[in-house]
């Protein structure tokens, strides 16, 4: 089925992203795996190519594009390369900028947005804590008012870009008596005394992503680094999670689709019992099912992208896209590994790394169980 949501301008952006992958990312794939991070010069090159400033107004160094479809085509091409790079770039360019653009003061925008657009300021958002993930309203990191600033204490974990982050949006409890209405967002900058970018976490997959723990011990954060109104942090996060979730859905489908295409070719080339393994009826029927699953998921996600570009995507529909795309991705990649046989279990094959990388997508951006809870509530239960 043809995809009808993208026009010539979007496809031109796709071509630029694809060229960036081929020229800059692909030759250094092994380097990123071994270093468990994306080197700084690659971040700067991505910024130079305009991939980080799509949501950022032109006066602050961005493209000022009010069309989420451009974000989506970039995410697709990065995901076709690997899931981790798409995740790191997506947090930096897709998730973090809207917070500053929508909530920041003029001074904050001038101070941070140009560096975010250029890739000079690597960004992260710190919600998840060691004691809990999806239950954001129960976070324990605290910020206590002290004169013209705040004293921040606590820790965060599983933070994408955390090890290299220069700028972190931190959700902290500023009024324990108000529950979800007592959470405020603070911008913590590298070099603030008491702020420690912890070790790179040893993950099952996503090797290229410098996921880390963050520690805050009596970090003095000036009130001029408060993002948005005091006590409105939880609402701000809830309002912007649909963009994170639809972005995750875009990446999930594109990632699985690329590996499935490679698997289909492998099934044509690999011979067993005198014929291509794809010619066996079981494998032929299986790949027919997998292609259909991907295309049906892609169609729904495309509709969500189009709705989001028009400002009409609901949190519930974003939750549907997130959980379903991650489930389809994992199902498809599991079969792709099986179709590769023993080679599918070798890290030198992309299918093996993709299979490992995909598992976390059912957990992050709100676990699939939480997504179903949101959908169930919308049904009146």
ChimeraX attribute file (.defattr): number of C-alpha atoms within 10 A of each C-alpha:
attribute: neighborCount
match mode: 1-to-1
recipient: residues
	/A:1	6
	/A:2	6
	/A:3	10
	/A:4	10
	/A:5	12
	/A:6	15
	/A:7	10
	/A:8	8
	/A:9	10
	/A:10	18
	/A:11	14
	/A:12	13
	/A:13	19
	/A:14	22
	/A:15	15
	/A:16	17
	/A:17	22
	/A:18	20
	/A:19	13
	/A:20	19
	/A:21	20
	/A:22	13
	/A:23	11
	/A:24	15
	/A:25	21
	/A:26	14
	/A:27	11
	/A:28	15
	/A:29	16
	/A:30	13
	/A:31	15
	/A:32	20
	/A:33	15
	/A:34	10
	/A:35	13
	/A:36	20
	/A:37	22
	/A:38	23
	/A:39	14
	/A:40	14
	/A:41	12
	/A:42	15
	/A:43	20
	/A:44	20
	/A:45	16
	/A:46	22
	/A:47	21
	/A:48	14
	/A:49	15
	/A:50	19
	/A:51	28
	/A:52	29
	/A:53	30
	/A:54	22
	/A:55	24
	/A:56	24
	/A:57	18
	/A:58	14
	/A:59	12
	/A:60	19
	/A:61	19
	/A:62	22
	/A:63	17
	/A:64	14
	/A:65	15
	/A:66	14
	/A:67	17
	/A:68	20
	/A:69	22
	/A:70	22
	/A:71	26
	/A:72	26
	/A:73	23
	/A:74	25
	/A:75	29
	/A:76	26
	/A:77	24
	/A:78	26
	/A:79	24
	/A:80	21
	/A:81	22
	/A:82	28
	/A:83	29
	/A:84	27
	/A:85	22
	/A:86	24
	/A:87	23
	/A:88	25
	/A:89	25
	/A:90	24
	/A:91	21
	/A:92	26
	/A:93	25
	/A:94	24
	/A:95	21
	/A:96	21
	/A:97	24
	/A:98	15
	/A:99	19
	/A:100	19
	/A:101	18
	/A:102	12
	/A:103	16
	/A:104	21
	/A:105	16
	/A:106	10
	/A:107	9
	/A:108	17
	/A:109	19
	/A:110	14
	/A:111	12
	/A:112	20
	/A:113	23
	/A:114	22
	/A:115	22
	/A:116	26
	/A:117	31
	/A:118	22
	/A:119	26
	/A:120	17
	/A:121	23
	/A:122	25
	/A:123	28
	/A:124	26
	/A:125	24
	/A:126	23
	/A:127	25
	/A:128	23
	/A:129	22
	/A:130	13
	/A:131	12
	/A:132	15
	/A:133	20
	/A:134	18
	/A:135	13
	/A:136	18
	/A:137	19
	/A:138	16
	/A:139	24
	/A:140	21
	/A:141	21
	/A:142	22
	/A:143	26
	/A:144	17
	/A:145	16
	/A:146	12
	/A:147	9
	/A:148	10
	/A:149	16
	/A:150	21
	/A:151	18
	/A:152	26
	/A:153	20
	/A:154	20
	/A:155	25
	/A:156	26
	/A:157	21
	/A:158	21
	/A:159	26
	/A:160	25
	/A:161	27
	/A:162	30
	/A:163	22
	/A:164	22
	/A:165	22
	/A:166	19
	/A:167	23
	/A:168	24
	/A:169	21
	/A:170	24
	/A:171	27
	/A:172	26
	/A:173	30
	/A:174	25
	/A:175	18
	/A:176	13
	/A:177	9
	/A:178	11
	/A:179	15
	/A:180	19
	/A:181	18
	/A:182	18
	/A:183	30
	/A:184	25
	/A:185	29
	/A:186	25
	/A:187	20
	/A:188	25
	/A:189	17
	/A:190	14
	/A:191	11
	/A:192	12
	/A:193	13
	/A:194	14
	/A:195	21
	/A:196	18
	/A:197	20
	/A:198	18
	/A:199	13
	/A:200	21
	/A:201	18
	/A:202	12
	/A:203	15
	/A:204	11
	/A:205	18
	/A:206	25
	/A:207	23
	/A:208	24
	/A:209	28
	/A:210	27
	/A:211	27
	/A:212	22
	/A:213	23
	/A:214	23
	/A:215	19
	/A:216	22
	/A:217	14
	/A:218	17
	/A:219	19
	/A:220	22
	/A:221	23
	/A:222	17
	/A:223	16
	/A:224	14
	/A:225	18
	/A:226	23
	/A:227	24
	/A:228	18
	/A:229	13
	/A:230	17
	/A:231	20
	/A:232	16
	/A:233	26
	/A:234	21
	/A:235	14
	/A:236	19
	/A:237	15
	/A:238	11
	/A:239	13
	/A:240	15
	/A:241	17
	/A:242	24
	/A:243	22
	/A:244	18
	/A:245	24
	/A:246	27
	/A:247	29
	/A:248	28
	/A:249	33
	/A:250	27
	/A:251	31
	/A:252	34
	/A:253	29
	/A:254	25
	/A:255	26
	/A:256	29
	/A:257	24
	/A:258	18
	/A:259	24
	/A:260	23
	/A:261	14
	/A:262	14
	/A:263	23
	/A:264	19
	/A:265	12
	/A:266	17
	/A:267	23
	/A:268	14
	/A:269	13
	/A:270	14
	/A:271	13
	/A:272	12
	/A:273	7
	/A:274	7
	/A:275	13
	/A:276	14
	/A:277	21
	/A:278	23
	/A:279	14
	/A:280	14
	/A:281	10
	/A:282	11
	/A:283	16
	/A:284	14
	/A:285	12
	/A:286	17
	/A:287	22
	/A:288	11
	/A:289	12
	/A:290	21
	/A:291	16
	/A:292	12
	/A:293	19
	/A:294	20
	/A:295	16
	/A:296	15
	/A:297	21
	/A:298	21
	/A:299	17
	/A:300	17
	/A:301	25
	/A:302	22
	/A:303	16
	/A:304	25
	/A:305	28
	/A:306	20
	/A:307	16
	/A:308	19
	/A:309	18
	/A:310	13
	/A:311	11
	/A:312	11
	/A:313	18
	/A:314	15
	/A:315	21
	/A:316	18
	/A:317	20
	/A:318	26
	/A:319	26
	/A:320	22
	/A:321	30
	/A:322	31
	/A:323	26
	/A:324	22
	/A:325	30
	/A:326	26
	/A:327	18
	/A:328	19
	/A:329	31
	/A:330	24
	/A:331	16
	/A:332	24
	/A:333	25
	/A:334	18
	/A:335	19
	/A:336	28
	/A:337	24
	/A:338	14
	/A:339	21
	/A:340	20
	/A:341	11
	/A:342	9
	/A:343	15
	/A:344	21
	/A:345	16
	/A:346	14
	/A:347	12
	/A:348	11
	/A:349	13
	/A:350	17
	/A:351	26
	/A:352	21
	/A:353	21
	/A:354	27
	/A:355	24
	/A:356	19
	/A:357	21
	/A:358	25
	/A:359	18
	/A:360	17
	/A:361	23
	/A:362	21
	/A:363	16
	/A:364	16
	/A:365	23
	/A:366	20
	/A:367	18
	/A:368	20
	/A:369	13
	/A:370	16
	/A:371	24
	/A:372	16
	/A:373	15
	/A:374	17
	/A:375	18
	/A:376	12
	/A:377	10
	/A:378	11
	/A:379	8
	/A:380	6
	/A:381	8
